[in-house]
Amino acid sequence: MKKIAVIVGARPQFIKHAHVQKTLSKKYDVFLIHTGQHYDDSMSGKFFRDLDIPSPDVDLGIGSGPQGEQTGRMLEAIERELLKDDFDYVLVYGDTNSSLAGALAASKLCIPLIHIESGLRSFDITMPEEVNRILIDRTASVLYAPTDAAITNLLNENIDGNKIRMYDVVRSSTEHNLEIARKASTILSELSLRSGRYFVSTFHRKSNVDSEISLSAIVDALTWARIKTVVLLHPGTKQKLSEYGLLAQLEAADNIVLSEPIGYLDTLSLVDQSAGVITDSGGLQHEADIMGIPCITLRHNTEWVESLGRKNELVGDVGHLIIDAIKDLEKEAKYGQSKKRV
Ligand code: UD1
């Protein structure tokens, strides 16, 4: 059996790996490397338990750090692991620093790289994820692209069409798990929410949370909303909110339901029954689009361009644009117009 080293490290990769691991292990001898980019139980361990992902064969324990340092330490440690065996392939998911480090380690050792979720481009080179995407795709031997636009992006970058396959791991996972989530999750009653009468919000992008002005504009807009808004706090966002003295404002707001990060099935269920999502996450934008739920995107661009023709609206960190978009969705929720696309 051929040997494949799979690199994971951040929350969205655990979800993607959970979905493909069984198929993968029928074909390959899988060696799972966890970089340790996400290390809090709510961001890592919980996903392995809930989604029945086999424990990693090795946890590199890299943790947080400045972008370059974090990526460099991962590269060094992954290379060391890859040198211990004769791997036929390395596989990475998405666009995180863990994925870039895995791609670079594989390419330096001339091990063919498989990239799941390739070809996505926001065309905003200031995003660390955009740099990661371009470099990973450049070094990959097999590229699984989720959308037609992603395939076009790869072809425009002169990537050999024979290397490209179409596969949307997030869509496949959402479609597989949504019914399960609807039956299993009790998150609405746990948070005392009524179906169709609340928003779900998450934000953690550097451009939003590293700037006090942006973070403050987002918090002001969210606390303005009339219907309940569940804010799922990424630990990095929580730190920044405390640092800028904004956490107390969120905690004091009547409409805000603050929560720690929750599991995958609970998230699907929460989004599925919401009046809309307010986020800067790429994955959540795509999941909302798949479920036909409106999304207010706290960014000026998106790699999920197809969703813009549907219910995804880009508002960035501009307070009045966020509030206008919230008002529109509140009207839809009130008059029951928030009909699903699918
Ligand atoms: C990373 C990905 C991002 C993805 C996100 C999913 C990169 C460049 N970005 O962003 O694309 O959408 O994961 O969640 O790889 N922290 C903790 N505990 C943890 C993890 C992080 O407290 O378990 C805090 C640390 O203070 C850290 C900060 O969060 O400095 C940011 O974490 P990091 O992994 O660097 O990036 P994410 O924002 O999670």
Residues whose N, C-alpha, C, O or C-beta is under 5 A from the ligand:
A	BS01	UD1	A10 R11 P12 Q37 H38 Y39 D40 M43 S64 G65 D95 T96 N97 S98 P128 E129 H204 P235 G236
